[in-house]
Amino acid sequence: MRSSLSEPIDFEVIWSSLPEPAMILDKKNQFLALNSAAELFLFSSQASLVGKPLKTFTGDSSRLIDVIEQSRKNGSWLAEYGVELSWRDRPTSMVDLQAAPIHERPGEMLLLIHPRSIAEKMDRTLVHRGAARSVIGMAAMLAHEIKNPLAGISGAAQLLEMSADENDRELTTLIREEAARVEAILEQVDQFGDVRPPARSPVNIHDILDQAKRSAAAGYASHVRFKEEYDPSLPMTVGDGTQLMQVIQNLLKNAAEAAPKAGGVISLSTAYRTGVKISIGGGKRESLPLHVTITDNGPGVPEDLKPNIFDPFVTSKSKGTGLGLALVSKVIADHGGVVECESEPGKTSFRLLLPQWKEPKTPLLERLTRKSREATS
């Protein structure tokens, strides 16, 4: 049967267009080729990897190499799901693997990597939105039932302090400080009650980062050294600049608290990377090409907290509320984005994936009116 295609298939185009990481290895498991999705996933270019052994990046005992060798030995494709992929200079990630021998080129193997993180992040974002709705009801009750008597307690302590001796003044000061701490917690909880969609205007994320960094360096992050690696051509994102500033400040505060007192480093980076999209309903999908990453060199997130790090009231801090990261997740979700965390001892990264600002389309009536005026002028 004759093909209905008028042009021959360009397999190079298909290879580069594959949405998931794919690579070809020779009989010694050295890189022969990678598609663009693999370069993005591994944060490495094809030119820097070709000719290098896979084990240089995964180690000799990697399950990834076991899957490849088993497929090569059996002469048939092999799939394995839920594999922990360890890669040099990168935190461990969960992936699904498929390996298949290329029979026309004996010894060579095709490896496909299916990252599981994006689907899990989408599910997690929906869970966080549901959790935020639960907190909303509690926030209204707390604001009404606690804030007013709390103000009375703080005021009474202040009055007592005016006539108290030095020993009693320590107690009244403690009362006022603890009352202020509870009020700050209530204000954080109150923010979950704002169900209005964020403002949609162009936001320069570099301006946000710069302002937040200068504020942090003058206060709670004065003990750390900042490193910056920005993409100068990064376009505007869309959203509410005030809310995004709050997100960055929350992440910087967490990073500063995690970084060691001596030798603490916080790295700020931005990048433009295509390929990540989420569904926004109505069959439409939103691209999230703007990536903002904040990394610290602290001890890392405890393993038992990693799966729930963005849930309300989950925290490793003795005096933490567990609301900071939950609020970050809610705000970013409200902006149509995704927040992710990768952590290991000595390196914790929070990455924001944000949409790009697009100029609103001119209404049809306005366009027709403009054309009419141009025609008559």
N, C-alpha and C positions, 0 to 999 in steps of 0.2 A: 504494500500500500504506500502510495506516495504521500510524503509529509505535506500538510497544509501550510507549513511555515515557508514564507517566501525567502527568508534569509537563514543562513546556517546559525546554529546556536553558538553564542559566544560564552564558553564556559568560564572565561576569566571574569566576565561581568557577573555571572551567577556566583562564582567563588567570592568575589568582593562584596556581593550583596547579601550573603548569608547573614541573618540577624544574630546568630550565636557564634561564639568562638570556635574556630576550626583551624587545625594545623596538620601538616604532613611531616612525618618523621622518617628518616632513613633506617637501614637495618641496624645501625648502632644507636638508634633513638636520638639522633641529632636533628635539629630543626632544618627542614628544607623550605617550608613556606608557611605563612600565617595569613589569615584574612584580616580585614580591618577590625572586625569585632574582637578577634583574639588580641590584636595590638591594644585595643581599648581596655579589654579585661585585664591584661597583664601589665598595663602601663609601660609597654616596651615596644619599640619599632621592630619590624621584620628585619631590617638591616643589622640591628644589634643582637638578634637572636640566631639568625641563620648560621649553621655550622657549629653551634654550641650544643653540648649534650643536655638532654632534658634533666638528668639527675643533678646537674649543676644548680638548678633552681628548686628542685623538689627533694633532693636527697636520695640516697640509694634505696631506702626502705619505704618509699612512697607507694601508696595503694594505686596511684595513677600508673606507675610503671608496671605494677603487677597485672593490671587490667590489659595494658598494651601487649605485654609478653604472652599472656594467656590467649588473647585473640590471635596473635601472630602464630602461636603454636598450634591452635585449633584450625587456623585457616578460615575462620568465620567471624562475623561481627559479634561483639559482646557489649552488653549494657550493664551498668551498675549504678544504683541510685543511692543518694544520701551519703556521698563520699566526702570526707573532710580533705580539702585540698590545701596543702601547705606550700607556699611559694616564697622564695627568698625576698626579704624586705617587705613582705605583705602579711597581714593577719590571716589566720586560717579561715576559709570560707567553705560553705556546704554546696556541693554541686552534684549533678548527675553526669555520668560519663558514657560515651559510646565510642568504641574502637572497632576499626574494620581494616583488614588487609587490602591493599591495592593489588589485585591479582595480576594486572598488566605490568606491574613494576615490582617484582619479587622482593620481599623484605621490607618494603615501605608500608607505612601505616597511616591511616586517616584517623584523627582523634577529634571528637566533638565534645565540647564542654557546655553543659546547660546550667548556668547559674540559677540557684533557687532563691537567691536573696530578694529579687525584685517582687516576685509574687508574694513572698512572705512579708515584704515591706508594705505592699498594698493592703494585705489582710490586717497587718498591725495598725495601719493608719485608720482603717474602719473601726477597729476595736477601740483605738484611742478616742475617736469621735464619740463612740457610744459611752465610754467611760466619762468623757467630758460632760455629756448630757446628764449623767447620774450626779456628777458633782454640782451641776447647775442648781438642782433642787436643794441640795444641802447648803449651797452658798447663800441662797435667799434666806433660809432659816437662820443660818449663823449670823448673817448681817443684822437681822432684826433682833434676834434673841441675845446676842452676845455683845455687839458693839456698844450699845447704849450703857449697859451696866459696866462694861470695861472702862468707858470714859469716866464714869463715876468713881471707880476704884482708883484710876490714875490721878484724878483730881483730888481725891481725899488724901492720897499718899503725898501729893505735893503740898497740901495744906499742913499735914502733920510734920513734914520735913522742915517747915519754917520755924517750928518751936521745939524740934527734937535735938537731943544732945548728939555728940559725934557717933556713939555706938548705935543709937536708934536711927540716925540718919543713913547709916549703911543699909538698914532694913528697908527704909522707905525708898531709897534709891533702887534697891533690888526689886521692890514691888513695881515701881514705875518702869524699869527696864524690861521686866517680864511682861507687863501689860502692853508695852510698845511692841514686844516680839510677837505676842498673840495677835495684836492688831495688824502687824505686817503679814502674818499668816492668813488672816481673814481677807486682807486686800488681795493676796495672791489667789485665794479661792474664788473671790468675787469676780476675778477676770475670766473665769470659766463661764460666768453667766452672760457674757456678751455674745449673743448669737447673731449679731448683725454681720453681714459679709464685709470683709475689709475693703477699704477704698482701693480703687483701681486706677493707679497713676504710675507713670514711669519712675523707677527708683534706681539710682546709681549705687550698686552694692559696694563699690569701692569707697564711696563717701561714707557709707554706714560703717564699714570696717575701720576706716581711718579714725572716725570720731570715737567709736567704741574703744579702739586700741589706745588712743590718747587718754581717754577717761580712765581706762583700766590701769595704764602705766603710771598714772598720777596717784593711784589709790591702792586697791586690793592686789594689783599685779605688779607692784613696784619692785618685787624681788625677782622677777623673771626677765629673760631676754626674748624679745620678739623677732621672729624671722618672717619675711614676707616674700611670696612668690605669686605675683598677680599676672593675669592675662590682660595686657593693656588694651586689647581690642574687644574686651568683654562688653556685650550690649547691655542695655537696661533690662532689669526685671520688672515685674508688674506687681503692685500691691500697695500696702500701707507702710510708709517709711518708718513711722513711730513703732509699729508692731514688730517690724523686722529688726529695728534697733534693739528692742527688748530681747528678741531671740538671740542676737549676737552677744549682747551683754550677759545674758544668762549662761551662754556657752563659754564665754571668756572667764566668767567668775568661777565656773566649775573647773575649767582648765587651770586657772591660777591656784585654786585650792588643792588641786591634785599634783601640780608641779612641785618638785623638791625646793626647799628654801635655798639651797646652794646648788647652782647649776640648772635651775629651772628654765625651760624653753617652751614657748608657745609659737607654733608655726601657723601662719595664715596663708591660704592659697586659694586662687580662683582659676577656673578653667571652663572652656566651652567645649562640650562633648555631646554630639548627637547620638541618637540611638535609644534613649530612655523615654518611654511614653507611658501615660496612664489613661484609663478610660474616664471620661467626664460625663458620660450619659448621652443618650440620643444617638448612639453609634459613633460619637466623636471621640477623638483621642488628643490629649494634650502632650506636647513635647516638653521635656525638662532638660534643656541643654546647659543651663548655668549651674556649675558646681562650685560650692563654697565649702572649704574644709578648714576646720580648726583642730589642731593637733597639739597634745601636750606630752611631756616625757615623764609623767607620773607613774604610779604603780599599776595602773589599769583598773578596769571594772571587775569586781569579783565575779567568778564564773556563775554563781547561783543567781546573780542579779541580771546578767546579760539578756536573757529572754524577755525580761519585764522592765527594762531600764526606763522606758518611757511611760510606764503606767503610773497613775496618781498614787502618792504615798509610798513609793518604792525608793529607798535611799540607803546608801552605805554610811552616811554621815550621822554622827551621834546626835547632833542638834539640827539635822536637816528635816525639811517638811516633805520631801518627795514630790513637790509640785512644780519645780523649775523645769525639768525636762518634759513633764507632762504638758506644761503650757507651751513649751517649744514645739512639741509634736502637734498640738492643737492649732497653733498659729500657722505653722507651715502647711498643715492639711487644709486650713481655711484659705490659704493662698494657692491651693492646687498643687502643692509640692510634696516632697518626701524628705524625711530626715533619717539618716542611718548612722549606726555606731559600729566601729571596728576597734577592738581593744585587745591588747596583750601587754604583759609587763614591760614597762618602759615606753609604751606608745599607745595612746588612745586618740582616735580621730572621730569627730562628728562632722558628717558631710550633709549639706543641704543641697537638694536638687530642686531648682526653681524654673518656672516658665520665663520665656522671653517676652518683653513688651512688644505689642503689635499695635500700630496705629489703627484706631477704629475706622471702619469703612464709612465713607460718606454716604448718607441716605440717598436712595434713588431720586426722590423728588428734588433734593438739593442739586444733584448732578445734572438733572434735566434742566433745572432753572438756570444753572450756570452756563450750560451749553446754549440755551436760548439767548441769554444775554450776550454771549460771545458772538453768536450768529448775527445779532442785530446791531452790534457795535461797529 
